[in-house]
Amino acid sequence: MRSEVGYKASGRGGEAAQQIPILRWEQVKRVKNGRIPRKIKEHISLPSELRVSDTAFAVHVADNLMEPEFKEGEVVVINPTA
């Protein structure tokens, strides 16, 4: 799966355009051909100026291994591309 990461979601912003599901890491492993697993409990609203595909999802950064780019606890939006 190729992905582009273009936005670190802060939960703040202007008018929301799209609700993106926030997946747990074990759910990310089950994403196949853009199909998001069911039973998603958490979503994030993206600002209206950001446009992502219907297959986009977000994850919480679980630890500090990706610092300084992504800090533990941040929400990162993943926009899979075909």
N, C-alpha and C positions, 0 to 999 in steps of 0.2 A: 504494500500500500504506500503510495507516494502521498505526502502531506505537505502543506505549507502552513507555517505558523506565522501569522501576521498581526496578532493582537493578544496582549495579555489582558484578560478581563479583570477589571477592578470592581465590578458591581456598581460603578458610578457612571454617570453620563447623561446624555440628553434623552430625548424621546426614544423609546424602545421600538425596534422594528421587527425583531425576531427572537423567539425563545429557543435557546440551544440546550439540549440535555447535558447534564454533567454526569459522566459515567465514572463508576469505580474502576480501578485498574483491572480487576478480574472481568468486568464487562467489556472493556476495550478489546481484550483477547477474542471476544466472540463477535466483534463487528466483522461482517463478511459482505462484500459487494455493496457497501454503503448501508446495509441494514443494521439499524440500531437495535440492541436488545430491548425487550419490553420491560415494564415495571421500573421505569426511571422515576426516581423520587425527587430529584433536584434539577432545576433549570436555572439558566442565567439569561438575562435580557441584554442584547447587544444594542449599542447606539444605532440610530437609523442610518448613519453614514457608512456603516459597515455592512457589507453584503457577503453572505456565505451561502454555500450550497445547502440543500435540504439534508445532506448527509453529514453536515458538520456536527461536532460534539465537543465537549470540554472535559478536562480532567483537573483535579487538584494535584499540584506538585507535592509528592509525598515526602521528600527529603531534600537535603541540600546538595545532592550530587550534580545538579544542573546549574548551580550558582557560578558566576554572578548573573547569568542571563535570566534564569528563573529561580525565584526564591521559594523555599518551603512554604506551603499553604496558599500560594497564588493559584489562580484558575487560568489555565491555558486553553485557548480555543484551537481545535484541530479542524482544518477544512480539507478533507480528502479530495484529491483530483483524479480524474480518469486518465 
